[in-house]
Amino acid sequence: MTTLAEEKIRAREQWGQDPCGAEYEREHELGTREFFEGVERYRYEQYAPWMRRVMGFDEFRGAKLLEIGCGMGTDLLQFARGGAYCTGIDLTPRHVEITQHRFKLYGAPGNFMLADGEQLPFASESFDVVYSNGVLHHTPDTAGAIREVHRVLTAGGTAKVMLYHRHSLNYWFEIILRRGLLGGEFLRGRSAEEIMSRVIEFSDHDARPLVKVYSRKEARALFSQFSDVQVEVEQLTREELRFLSPLVSEPALQKLGQRFGWNVIITAKK
């Protein structure tokens, strides 16, 4: 952990200063029950109401589950409530501290440590489930991190990973069209990846973490060593539709999200 790549140092700076998800709960002090409950309400009711169904928080009772990049422990606590034996790792010390505090606050058992997803400090076949949501597209060697996921999974174990989606409305409209072309970022010599590093993750600072995107095909290729790979797409908000939003029904919005959403979710069996 003392010789981190520059991209990992930037990511640590980003979430050390702005813990992931904290920007959605400004009314209560970080670390209180009211704060954590506000974060949960926003995440699962407003921002991503599909998440409980797709991620299956209640489907792993009795399983040994590892989350790579546990953030503030929001999703990990849902798995713990569902009966999984949870371990969370993160590259950011503040995230680990917040997750430890959160589990203690709610009386939930768990193990937490500072670790790098590209070099997991666990023996092979240590976990029944490995979960990572919105994390592995920030690490330089995403393919290497997924090989580590495969290594630490037991035979027949499940990996559930979310990566950002290349063929999403957010990527093509916000990054390529609005900022890259109309905003002149491409003329200034900035790549799509550089634009994303400036605008995708919330920050009050200038940490600029690495951000990558993947198509369904590219996601499948990353998980080619697994025996069974299922890919879903989700996460499209009305705000992204802008002036077209009033013309789109709720069922249509859900269908559009499953094609042009910002998240590509991979469920893979070892």
C-alpha positions in Angstrom: 0.0 0.0 0.0 3.0 2.3 0.2 3.7 2.3 -3.6 0.3 3.1 -5.0 0.0 4.1 -8.7 -0.9 7.7 -9.3 -4.5 6.8 -10.3 -5.0 5.0 -7.0 -3.6 8.0 -5.1 -6.1 10.3 -6.9 -8.9 7.9 -6.1 -7.9 7.8 -2.4 -7.8 11.6 -2.3 -11.2 11.8 -3.9 -13.0 9.6 -1.5 -11.0 10.5 1.5 -12.2 14.1 1.2 -15.7 13.3 -0.2 -16.9 9.8 1.0 -18.8 8.0 -1.7 -22.5 8.8 -1.3 -22.2 11.4 1.4 -23.2 14.2 -0.9 -26.8 12.9 -1.0 -27.4 13.5 2.7 -26.7 17.0 3.9 -29.2 17.4 6.6 -27.6 15.3 9.2 -24.1 14.8 10.6 -22.0 12.1 9.0 -21.9 9.0 11.2 -25.3 9.4 12.8 -28.2 7.0 12.2 -30.2 9.8 10.6 -27.3 10.3 8.1 -27.0 6.7 7.2 -30.7 6.2 6.8 -31.0 9.3 4.6 -28.2 7.8 2.4 -30.1 4.5 2.1 -33.4 6.2 1.3 -31.9 8.2 -1.5 -29.9 5.2 -2.9 -32.6 2.6 -3.0 -35.8 4.6 -3.3 -34.9 7.6 -5.4 -31.6 7.1 -7.3 -31.7 3.3 -8.0 -34.9 1.7 -7.0 -33.9 -1.4 -9.1 -30.9 -2.1 -7.0 -32.4 -4.3 -4.3 -33.9 -6.6 -7.0 -30.9 -6.8 -9.2 -28.1 -7.0 -6.6 -30.1 -9.6 -4.5 -29.1 -8.4 -1.0 -31.3 -11.1 0.5 -30.1 -14.0 -1.7 -26.8 -14.9 0.1 -27.8 -15.9 3.6 -25.0 -18.0 5.2 -22.5 -17.1 2.4 -19.1 -15.6 2.9 -19.2 -12.4 1.0 -16.5 -9.9 0.1 -17.1 -6.4 -1.1 -14.3 -4.7 -3.0 -14.6 -1.0 -2.5 -17.1 -0.9 0.3 -17.3 2.9 0.5 -19.4 3.8 3.5 -20.8 0.3 3.8 -24.2 1.1 2.4 -24.6 -2.0 0.2 -22.5 -4.2 2.4 -24.8 -3.6 5.4 -27.8 -4.8 3.2 -26.0 -8.1 2.5 -25.3 -8.4 6.3 -29.0 -7.8 7.1 -29.7 -10.5 4.5 -27.6 -13.0 6.5 -24.3 -13.0 4.6 -21.0 -13.1 6.5 -19.5 -9.9 5.3 -15.9 -8.7 4.7 -15.3 -5.2 3.2 -12.1 -3.8 1.8 -11.4 -0.3 0.5 -8.4 1.6 -0.7 -9.4 4.7 1.3 -8.8 4.7 5.1 -11.8 7.0 5.7 -14.2 4.6 4.0 -13.0 1.7 6.1 -13.4 3.8 9.3 -16.9 4.9 8.3 -18.0 1.3 7.5 -16.6 0.0 10.7 -18.5 2.6 12.6 -21.7 2.0 10.7 -21.7 -1.8 11.3 -21.0 -1.2 15.0 -23.8 1.4 15.2 -26.3 -1.1 13.9 -24.9 -4.1 15.8 -24.0 -5.9 12.6 -20.9 -8.3 12.4 -18.3 -7.8 9.8 -14.6 -7.6 9.0 -13.0 -4.6 7.3 -9.6 -3.7 6.1 -7.5 -1.4 3.9 -6.6 -3.3 0.8 -6.1 -3.0 -3.0 -8.6 -4.8 -5.3 -5.8 -5.7 -7.7 -3.9 -7.6 -5.0 -6.5 -9.1 -2.6 -4.9 -10.2 0.7 -6.9 -13.5 0.8 -6.2 -17.1 0.1 -7.7 -18.6 -3.1 -11.3 -19.8 -2.8 -12.0 -17.8 0.4 -15.4 -16.4 -0.5 -18.7 -17.6 -1.9 -19.6 -14.2 -3.2 -17.6 -11.2 -4.4 -19.4 -8.0 -4.9 -18.1 -4.7 -6.3 -20.3 -1.8 -7.3 -18.9 1.1 -9.3 -15.3 0.5 -8.2 -13.3 -1.6 -10.6 -13.6 0.9 -13.5 -11.5 3.2 -11.3 -8.5 0.9 -10.9 -5.7 0.9 -13.6 -5.7 -2.9 -14.1 -9.4 -3.8 -14.1 -8.8 -7.1 -15.9 -6.2 -8.0 -13.2 -8.7 -7.1 -10.4 -11.3 -9.4 -12.0 -8.7 -12.2 -12.1 -8.3 -11.7 -8.4 -12.1 -11.9 -8.0 -12.0 -15.2 -9.8 -9.1 -16.5 -7.6 -10.7 -15.8 -4.2 -14.1 -17.2 -5.2 -15.0 -20.8 -4.2 -15.9 -23.2 -7.0 -19.4 -22.3 -8.1 -19.2 -19.0 -6.3 -20.8 -15.8 -7.6 -19.3 -12.5 -8.7 -21.6 -9.5 -9.0 -19.8 -6.4 -10.4 -21.1 -3.1 -11.7 -19.1 -1.1 -14.2 -20.0 2.1 -16.1 -21.6 1.5 -19.5 -20.0 2.8 -22.7 -23.3 2.7 -24.7 -25.3 4.7 -22.2 -27.2 7.9 -22.7 -25.0 9.5 -20.0 -21.8 8.7 -21.8 -22.8 9.7 -25.3 -24.9 12.7 -24.5 -23.2 14.2 -21.4 -19.6 13.2 -22.1 -19.2 13.0 -25.8 -21.8 15.4 -27.2 -22.4 18.1 -24.5 -18.9 18.4 -23.0 -16.7 16.9 -25.6 -18.1 18.4 -28.8 -20.4 21.3 -27.9 -18.3 22.2 -24.8 -15.1 22.2 -26.8 -13.2 19.7 -24.5 -12.1 17.6 -27.5 -10.7 20.8 -29.2 -8.7 21.4 -26.0 -7.1 18.0 -26.5 -8.9 16.2 -23.7 -10.0 12.6 -24.2 -13.4 11.2 -23.1 -11.6 9.5 -20.2 -10.1 12.9 -19.1 -13.5 14.5 -19.3 -15.0 11.8 -17.1 -12.3 12.1 -14.5 -13.3 15.8 -14.1 -17.1 15.4 -14.0 -18.3 11.9 -13.2 -17.6 11.5 -9.5 -18.8 14.1 -7.1 -16.0 16.2 -5.6 -15.5 19.5 -3.8 -11.8 19.1 -4.6 -9.6 18.4 -7.6 -8.7 14.7 -7.1 -9.8 13.6 -10.6 -9.9 9.8 -10.3 -9.5 7.4 -13.2 -12.8 6.5 -14.9 -13.4 3.9 -17.6 -16.4 2.6 -19.4 -17.3 -0.8 -20.9 -19.8 -2.1 -23.4 -21.7 -5.4 -22.8 -19.3 -7.2 -25.1 -16.2 -5.8 -23.3 -17.7 -6.7 -19.9 -18.3 -10.3 -21.0 -14.7 -10.5 -22.3 -13.4 -9.3 -18.8 -15.2 -12.3 -17.2 -14.3 -14.9 -19.9 -12.6 -17.1 -17.3 -16.0 -17.6 -15.5 -18.2 -20.5 -16.5 -21.4 -18.5 -16.8 -21.8 -14.8 -17.4 -25.0 -12.8 -17.3 -25.0 -9.0 -18.2 -27.7 -6.5 -17.4 -28.0 -2.7 -17.9 -29.8 -0.4 -15.6 -29.8 3.2 -14.2 -31.4 5.9 -16.3 -32.9 8.9 -14.5 -35.5 11.4 -15.8 -32.9 14.2 -15.3 -30.8 12.5 -18.0 -33.8 12.7 -20.5 -34.0 16.5 -19.9 -36.8 18.1 -22.0 -38.0 14.7 -23.2 -38.8 13.5 -19.7 -42.5 14.5 -19.7 -43.0 12.5 -22.9 -41.7 9.2 -21.5 -43.9 6.9 -19.3 -42.5 5.1 -16.3 -42.6 1.7 -18.1 -40.8 3.2 -21.1 -38.2 4.8 -18.8 -37.5 1.4 -17.3 -37.1 -0.2 -20.7 -34.8 2.6 -21.9 -32.7 2.2 -18.7 -32.2 -1.5 -19.5 -30.7 -0.6 -22.9 -29.1 2.8 -22.4 -28.5 2.9 -18.6 -25.3 4.0 -17.0 -24.6 0.8 -15.1 -23.6 -2.5 -16.7 -24.1 -5.3 -14.1 -22.3 -8.6 -14.5 -23.3 -11.7 -12.6 -20.8 -14.4 -13.1 -20.4 -18.0 -11.8 -17.0 -19.5 -11.3 
